[in-house]
């Protein structure tokens, strides 16, 4: 596919005069896996916030599948097909892994009906497929609070996929994980990239090397450069930014 799933045009976000995003332009193709990196304060979280509608831009626009998202509430943007995973896993700790997935597979359910009614055969098939995808078949009937941090991350990614979004936004999915857990999450995202458009924000460069096809580097609220991981790592400006040697801009 070459259709653009996401286009960000001249976006600026100002908080009391501070520009968290500064005339930022970005686009990605449908079916693409894109990794966003950048030092602290580069604007990565605000970047996700303007896509999901949590923050409204001061100027510019965000187009999702050609539709302008300006002034559309967060919940409606989610229904349009954008799913976001935050840094800290948000799962129902007192429910089993299977029950967590049951709950999001059928959006008409609530917690009580999930616990006390039988899921439909199609829901059961969906949940079984998700359990296999996220590698938690053996722990399906374990309470989520008994999972490792990495397993909770994979469960939440599974819950996100259960909502059938066209675009997955994944924020620092391997923070605090062991090497093995990091590799498992990487393999999961690569598998999901076969059928989803995904944006991953990450600091762990080993993990970025594992999954990256194209990398976008943010710095001071703008796109510094884009390219393969090798191109980005060898870019003199990226090296300066990460080593803290960027010369001061006299115009700021």
N, C-alpha and C positions, 0 to 999 in steps of 0.2 A: 504494500500500500504506500502511496505517496501523499494521500490526503493529510492535511494538517489537523491534528486533533486539538492542539492548543496553540494559540497565538497571543503573545503579550506585546502590546504596542505602546512604547513611550510611557511606561508606567512610572509615576513618582508617588511615593507615600511619605508624607511629612508628619512628624510628631513634634509639635511645639517648635517648629523650625528645623528640627533634625531630619534629614532625608534618609529614612531607612532603606528606601529604594529610590534610585536617582536616574530617571529617563531610561529605564531598563527595557530592552527588547529581547524577546526569546520566542522560539517556536519549535515544535516537535511534530514528527509524523505519527500517524496512527500506527500502532504495533511496535513502537520504539521503546527501548529501555534506556533512559537517560539518567546519569548520575550527576548530582550537583554538589560541588565542593566549594570550600572557601573558608578563610579564617573566621574566628569569632567576630560577630558584629558585621559580617559581610551582607546580611539581609536575607539569609536562607529561610528562616522561619516566617518572616514577613512575606517572602515570595510565595510560600504555601498558603498563608493567610489570605492573600488577595485572590488566589485561585478558588479557594473554598468560600469566599464571601465573609470571612471573619473580620477582615479589614477592607474598607473601601478605599480605592486609590484617590489621591489628591488630583491627579490627572492621568490620562491614558485610558486604555481599555484592555480587558481580557476577553478573548473569544474562545469558547469551547465548542468544537465541531461547528464553527462559524457563527455561534450565538453569543451575543454580548452579555456578559454576566453582571454588568453594573446594576446595582440596587436589587439584585435577586437575593432573597434570604438564604442563609446557609442551608436550611433543611431542603429547600427547593433545588439548590445546586447539587446537593447529595442525590436527590431523586433524578436529576438529569443524567447522572452516571459518573460522578466524581467521588471516590472513597478515600478517606485519609486515615493513616495509622500514625498515632502520636508516638513520642519517644518512649513513654512509660506504657506497658501493656494495660489495656482496658478490657479485662475479661471478668466474667461473673465467677468469683473465686469459690462460692459455695455450691456452684453447679458443676456437674461433670463436664468433661471435654465434649462429649456427644450432646449434652443439653445446651451448652453454649452455642454449638453449631445449629442445633434444632431451632433455637430461638431466633436466629437471624435468617435462617433459610425460609421461614414463613413469617413475613412481616406483619401478618394479621394476628399473630399469637402474642400473648403476654407470658410472663414467667409462670403463672399458675397453670394456664392451659398447656404449656410446654411440659410441666411436671406431671400433670394428671390426665392427659389425653394421649392417644396413640398417634404418632406422626403418620402422614399419608405415605404410600409406597414410593411416590416420586421424591418426597422429602427424605425418606430413608436412603434412597439411592444417591441423592445429592450429598447427604451427610457422609455416607460410606466413601464416596469419591473424594470428598474433601479430607477426610481422615487419612486416606491413602496419600493424597497430595502433600499434606503437611507432615506426614510421617508419624502420626500419633494413633494408629490403629490399636496398638497394644495398650494404650493408656486411655482409650475412649471412655471407659466407665470410672475413671479416676477423677476425684474432685480437682478442679483447676488450681486450687491453692497448694496442691501437692506437686505440681509441675516445677521443673527448673525454670530459671529466668528465660533461657533460650526456648524452651518448649512453650512457655506463655507467649513469647513473641511469635512463634509459628502459629499458635492457636489464634492469636488476634489477626494475623495475616489471613488465615483461613476464614475467620468471621467476616473479614472485609471482602474477600472473594465471593463469599456466599451471597452478598448483596448485589452481585453481578455488575460492578461498576465498569465503565469503559476505560477510565483512567484511575490508576492507583497511585496515591501519594504516600510514600513511606519515609518516615522521619527517623533517621539514626537507628535502624533496626538491630544493630549488633553492639550497641553500647553496653558494656559490662558483661559481654558473653565470653565464654571460653573459646579457644581456637576451634575446637570441634563443633561447638554450637554455631560459631560464626560461619563455618563452612557449610553447615546444614541450612542455615538461613539463606546463604548465597545460592545454593543449589535450588532451593524452593523458589527464589525470585527469578532465577534463570528459567526454570520450568514454567512459571506463570507468564513470563515474557513471551512465550510461544503464542499466547492467546490474549494478552492484555497489553495496553500501553502503561508504562510504569515510570514514575519519577522517584528516584531514591536520593535522599540527602544523607551524606555520611562523612565522618572524619577519619575513619580507619582506612588508611591507604592500601593496606594489604587486601582488605575486603573490596575496595574499589577496583583493585587490579583483578580480583576474581570475577567480578560481574560486569565491569564497564565495557560498553561498546563505544559510546560517545560521552564525553565529560564536558560539563559547563562549569567554569570557575567564576564565582561571584566575588567581587571586592568593592567595598564601600557602596553597596547598593546597585552596582551595575555589572554587566557581563564583562569580565576581563579577557577571557578567551574561551574557545571551544575546540574540541578535537579528540583524537584517541588519547588514551592514558599516556602513551609514550610522548605524543606531541605536547600534551599539557605539562608533563613532568620536566620536559626539556625547554619549556618556554621561559626566557630570561625574566619576564615580568612576574610570572608565577613564582619562580624561585625567589625573587626579591620580596614578594608579598609574604611568602611563607617564612622567610628568614627575617622578616621585619626590617628590610633594608630599603623599602620604597622611599624615594625622595619625597619631601613634602611638596604638595601642590600649592603654588603661590596664589592660585585663584580660589582656594577654598577658605 
